[in-house]
Amino acid sequence: MLRKITEKREDFTNDDLMEVLNGQTEVGSKYKSHFFAMFAQLFCVIAEVIISEFGDKGREVMGDAVKKYGEERGRRIAEIVKSQGKELDLKNFFIYSDLDAKSTLKYTPKIVDGNLEIVGRDCVFCNGCKEWDKVEYGQIYCEYIDISILKGYNPNLKIEVPSTLTKGNKRCILRYLVQE
């Protein structure tokens, strides 16, 4: 007979371990959070604390941190693309991107007037912010991240982000401008 996990004891037994493993199998992913949602929650808590402490200056600092992070991500993607002997163009940006967008965003890509438009309908990052009621802090991340990644990758490429879920819009819209 297995002891209840809540009972006081000095050791954790093989029976306890088996109970945990069987319980994890039974529960599956029901109570699990997507890692990107957890990242969103961490970002929001950090932003909340910094902004609570430093006000507008804290908000500015968080924006600067997102820009720095995004540009570094973009530079790293560029290094990979160059190491493969490829051009720093939009196609290779998406081919060698560091984020598995399929697992973090439900989106539809489309060509509009010779430009690529990504329309996101459901975002793990935004959902993570919403779960903890901290969307206002997630807005800071969304305001700067995509622009900064592309700038770090190739500052000659341009993007517009006219709509984000974290700002209460029905979808995120990312317009990669090829034709100006």
Residue pairs with C-beta under 8 A, 6 or more apart in sequence:
2 15
2 16
2 19
3 9
3 13
3 15
3 16
5 16
5 19
33 41
33 128
33 131
34 103
34 104
34 124
34 128
36 103
36 104
36 124
36 125
36 128
37 124
37 125
37 127
37 128
37 131
38 128
39 125
39 128
40 124
40 125
40 126
40 127
40 128
40 129
40 138
40 141
41 128
41 129
41 131
41 132
41 134
43 137
43 138
43 141
44 128
44 129
44 132
44 134
44 137
44 138
45 132
45 134
45 137
46 62
47 58
47 59
47 62
47 134
47 137
47 140
47 141
48 134
48 137
50 58
50 61
50 62
51 58
51 59
51 62
51 137
52 58
54 61
59 140
62 137
62 140
63 140
63 143
63 144
66 140
66 141
66 143
66 144
66 145
66 148
67 144
67 148
68 148
69 145
69 148
70 144
70 145
70 146
70 147
70 148
70 149
70 151
70 152
71 148
71 149
71 151
71 152
72 152
73 98
73 148
73 149
73 152
74 148
74 149
74 150
74 151
74 152
74 153
74 154
75 152
75 153
76 98
76 152
77 93
77 96
77 97
77 98
77 149
77 152
77 153
78 88
78 152
78 153
78 154
80 96
81 87
81 88
81 92
81 93
81 96
81 153
82 88
84 92
84 96
86 92
86 96
88 153
88 154
88 157
89 154
89 157
90 116
90 157
90 176
90 178
93 150
93 153
93 154
93 157
101 107
103 124
104 123
104 124
104 125
105 120
105 122
105 123
105 124
105 172
106 120
106 121
106 122
106 123
107 118
107 119
107 120
107 121
107 172
108 118
108 119
108 121
109 116
109 117
109 118
109 119
110 116
110 117
110 119
111 117
112 175
113 179
114 178
114 179
115 175
115 176
115 177
115 178
115 179
116 175
116 176
116 178
117 173
117 174
117 175
117 176
118 172
118 173
118 174
118 176
119 171
119 172
119 173
120 165
120 171
120 172
120 173
120 174
121 171
123 165
123 172
125 138
125 141
125 142
125 166
126 135
126 138
126 142
126 164
126 165
126 166
126 172
128 138
129 135
129 137
129 138
129 166
135 166
135 168
138 166
139 164
139 166
139 167
141 166
142 161
142 164
142 165
142 166
142 167
142 172
143 161
143 164
146 159
146 161
146 174
147 159
147 161
150 157
150 158
150 159
150 176
157 176
157 177
158 176
158 177
158 180
159 174
159 175
159 176
159 177
160 174
160 175
160 177
161 172
161 173
161 174
161 175
162 173
162 175
163 169
163 170
163 171
163 172
163 173
164 172
165 171
165 172
